[in-house]
Amino acid sequence: MQNKRVSICLNALLLQNHLGGIGNYAHQLAQKLVETHPEWDFSLLIHKGVAGYFRDIPKLRILEINVSSRLGRLAFLHLVFPFMVRRYSLLHSVGNMGLIFCMTPQIITLHDTYECSSPERFSWIKRQLMRFLISISGWKADRIITDSNNSFKDIRKYYPHLASKTSVVYLGNRFPVQTIPSVDNRRDFLFVGTVEPGKNLALVLEAFSRFHHLHEGQLKVVGAMGWKQSHLPALIETLEISDAVEFLGYASNEKLEELYARSLALIQASTYEGFGLPVIEAMACGCPVIAAYNSGLIEAGGESALFFKTNDKEDLLLQMELIYKDSEVRKQCIQSGLSHAAQFTWEKTASETAKVYESLLMNTRHY
């Protein structure tokens, strides 16, 4: 290695004001990279509203931008930051899109292709902007990382010019894998994810209402409120489950781990996921998983989840009844899930990501 230290910037400027899936990816990846590669200097480009979540990572330099609007941050990222980026050996943009003009080697993590695979999630204008920025910044990037083989197939389908530079690096699990979790006295279901159309909470509510009227129990919803979901309060009232559904908003790691450990099952009903990290996290905590059979959820669930046909509330209800009534199925899901979840660690994610860094640094003569 040359005398000059390798300096790497993680670009997470487009995160919202909470740690959703990409935010957790950025936090866990940064933490493990700093721990395992003290020979590299790491910086994080982040906006003020979410910077506090990363201050617990020692030796990570925070580049805090006080711009609240997403449009303003996009402008900074593409019009101002390109002139600052040359100080770094490498830029890693962690949130699906990177810099269009980048004067240093760049890697982009393209987690999914929601804008193409689930177009109903976004307005036409937002879809076109996302596709343009992902396509162009991906074309300019030196490497692409994605979360699953399914996402790689989607990249090959929707962004074929990016496929040859794309590597699959699975996500990790932030919770310690349980040893012998309790399997009895569980009656509540759990939903984890930003509340937006693609997560399919309305379908979960309809299936849960049927279950609740037969067996009681609760449905706890963890995640920030997203968009196009103003109809949910009326739906909950119509289904007569107002007292049985609890919206908890964003939950701390400690609270979420507790919820997983006490729930009868996590329901992951998304119509599309790049991977589906809550599936692995739930399994690690000894929580059975009921997931829609599609996209990256198939890889995340493996042979340890109970699957139902996407958008089929009757099939979802059947799986809910099965996990509730059959203790042997419940035990099997828990035991299999623990083994499955143990394969996914953030140490492994950081190690494989670092190998992508090293291959690029070698080519740019930093090694």
Secondary structure, 3 states (H helix, E strand, C coil): CCCCCEEEEEECCCCCCCCCHHHHHHHHHHHHHHHHCCCEEEEEEEEHHHHHHHCCCCCEEEEEECCCCHHHHHHHHHHHHHHCHHHCCEEEECCCCCCCCCCCCEEEECCCCHHHHCHHHCCHHHHHHHHHHHHHHHHHCCEEEECCHHHHHHHHHHCHHHHHHEEECCCCECCCCCCCCCCCCCCCEEEECCECHHHCHHHHHHHHHHHHHHHCCCEEEECCECCCCCCHHHHHHHCCCCCCEEEEECCCHHHHHHHHHHCCEEEECCCCCCCCHHHHHHHHCCCCEEEECCHHHHHHHCCCCEEECCCCHHHHHHHHHHHHHCHHHHHHHHHHHHHHHCCCEHHHHHHHHHHHHHHHHHHCCCC
